[in-house]
Amino acid sequence: MDVREEEAIRAPADRLTAAYSATRSPAEVKAAVAEAHASFEDRRVGDFVPVLVERKVRAVLGRPSTAH
């Protein structure tokens, strides 16, 4: 991931960490962001990746967790 993309992902990752702080650890959010980001690696969506990552993580983390 290049610096520009890394910076673009940081803002939604921070929002997601804050949004799920009551139910998910920062490590869980970071892992979900990394997984969601990787799923778009070979896609031609460029500037939309941060938005797509945030939506995908919200869908995953919004489900009840069996780890808690």
C-alpha positions as CSV (number, residue, x, y, z in Angstrom):
1,M,0.0,0.0,0.0
2,D,1.4,3.4,-0.9
3,V,1.6,6.3,1.5
4,R,-1.4,8.1,0.0
5,E,-3.6,5.0,0.3
6,E,-2.4,4.4,3.8
7,E,-3.3,7.9,4.8
8,A,-6.7,7.5,3.2
9,I,-7.4,4.3,5.1
10,R,-6.3,5.8,8.4
11,A,-9.3,8.1,8.8
12,P,-12.0,5.4,8.3
13,A,-10.0,3.1,10.5
14,D,-10.0,5.7,13.3
15,R,-13.7,6.2,12.9
16,L,-14.3,2.5,13.0
17,T,-12.2,2.0,16.1
18,A,-14.2,4.7,17.8
19,A,-17.5,3.4,16.6
20,Y,-16.9,-0.1,17.9
21,S,-14.9,0.7,21.0
22,A,-17.6,-0.6,23.3
23,T,-17.8,-4.0,21.7
24,R,-14.5,-4.6,19.8
25,S,-10.9,-4.2,20.6
26,P,-8.7,-1.9,18.5
27,A,-6.9,-5.1,17.3
28,E,-10.1,-6.6,16.1
29,V,-10.9,-3.4,14.2
30,K,-7.4,-3.2,12.7
31,A,-7.6,-6.8,11.6
32,A,-11.0,-6.2,10.0
33,V,-9.7,-3.1,8.2
34,A,-6.7,-5.0,6.9
35,E,-8.9,-7.9,5.7
36,A,-11.4,-5.6,4.0
37,H,-8.6,-3.6,2.4
38,A,-6.9,-6.8,1.1
39,S,-10.2,-7.8,-0.6
40,F,-10.0,-4.8,-2.8
41,E,-6.3,-5.2,-3.7
42,D,-6.8,-6.4,-7.3
43,R,-9.8,-4.2,-8.0
44,R,-9.8,-1.0,-10.0
45,V,-11.6,1.1,-7.5
46,G,-8.6,3.3,-6.4
47,D,-10.0,6.4,-4.7
48,F,-13.1,4.5,-3.4
49,V,-11.1,1.9,-1.5
50,P,-11.3,3.7,1.9
51,V,-15.1,4.1,1.6
52,L,-15.5,0.5,0.6
53,V,-13.3,-0.7,3.4
54,E,-15.2,1.2,6.0
55,R,-18.6,-0.2,4.7
56,K,-17.3,-3.7,4.7
57,V,-15.8,-3.5,8.2
58,R,-19.1,-2.0,9.5
59,A,-21.0,-4.9,8.1
60,V,-18.5,-7.5,9.6
61,L,-18.2,-5.8,13.0
62,G,-21.9,-5.0,13.3
63,R,-22.6,-8.7,13.6
64,P,-22.6,-10.3,17.0
65,S,-19.3,-11.7,18.1
66,T,-18.8,-15.2,19.4
67,A,-15.4,-14.3,20.9
68,H,-16.8,-12.2,23.7
